Amino acid sequence: SAHAGAWSLTALGAGVNTERALGGLSAAGVRTMVLPWNASNQTQAFINSGTVITIAGASTALGHYMVNRSGASASQIYKNGASIGTGAEASSGLLNQNIRFGQDSTNFATLQIAAGHAGSSLGASETLALYRLLLAYMQAVGAV
């Protein structure tokens, strides 16, 4: 079980397929990645898996995005502390590579990443609490 998230301060024009808020890719295709807004108006994410979770309805890369794996075949994507979708893809084991903020192994983003985090799985209330703490900090320093 794990989570990874990033806060993007960038509001892009049209969705772009390569704007990863965070990412990592192992040689075996196991990924941990968050793509806030792609060219098909979707949010996409991987969390210790080779199978992408795709959520329709994205309209901006701005905000806090997090992917969470809560079980062997259970994952969630959150935006600004609220669930925007779930996945049932099987876990493929741990990523054997660094997680990078503002890129993955092959694509660099123009997103301004203000915060990034990774750790063990978080429940919905913990995710919302983390978002609220980050929001308070971002407001205190004038980032949002």
Secondary structure in CASP SS format (residue, H / E / C, confidence):
PFRMAT SS
TARGET T0000
AUTHOR 0000-0000-0000
METHOD secondary structure of the structure
MODEL  1
S C 1.00
A E 1.00
H E 1.00
A E 1.00
G E 1.00
A E 1.00
W E 1.00
S E 1.00
L C 1.00
T C 1.00
A C 1.00
L C 1.00
G C 1.00
A C 1.00
G C 1.00
V C 1.00
N C 1.00
T C 1.00
E C 1.00
R C 1.00
A C 1.00
L E 1.00
G E 1.00
G E 1.00
L E 1.00
S C 1.00
A C 1.00
A C 1.00
G C 1.00
V C 1.00
R E 1.00
T E 1.00
M E 1.00
V E 1.00
L E 1.00
P C 1.00
W C 1.00
N C 1.00
A C 1.00
S C 1.00
N C 1.00
Q E 1.00
T E 1.00
Q E 1.00
A E 1.00
F E 1.00
I E 1.00
N E 1.00
S E 1.00
G C 1.00
T C 1.00
V C 1.00
I E 1.00
T E 1.00
I E 1.00
A E 1.00
G C 1.00
A C 1.00
S C 1.00
T C 1.00
A C 1.00
L C 1.00
G E 1.00
H E 1.00
Y E 1.00
M E 1.00
V E 1.00
N E 1.00
R E 1.00
S E 1.00
G E 1.00
A C 1.00
S C 1.00
A E 1.00
S E 1.00
Q E 1.00
I E 1.00
Y E 1.00
K E 1.00
N C 1.00
G C 1.00
A E 1.00
S E 1.00
I E 1.00
G E 1.00
T E 1.00
G E 1.00
A C 1.00
E C 1.00
A C 1.00
S C 1.00
S C 1.00
G C 1.00
L C 1.00
L C 1.00
N C 1.00
Q C 1.00
N C 1.00
I C 1.00
R E 1.00
F E 1.00
G C 1.00
Q E 1.00
D C 1.00
S C 1.00
T C 1.00
N C 1.00
F E 1.00
A C 1.00
T C 1.00
L C 1.00
Q C 1.00
I E 1.00
A E 1.00
A E 1.00
G E 1.00
H E 1.00
A E 1.00
G E 1.00
S C 1.00
S C 1.00
L C 1.00
G C 1.00
A H 1.00
S H 1.00
E H 1.00
T H 1.00
L H 1.00
A H 1.00
L H 1.00
Y H 1.00
R H 1.00
L H 1.00
L H 1.00
L H 1.00
A H 1.00
Y H 1.00
M H 1.00
Q H 1.00
A H 1.00
V C 1.00
G C 1.00
A C 1.00
V C 1.00
END
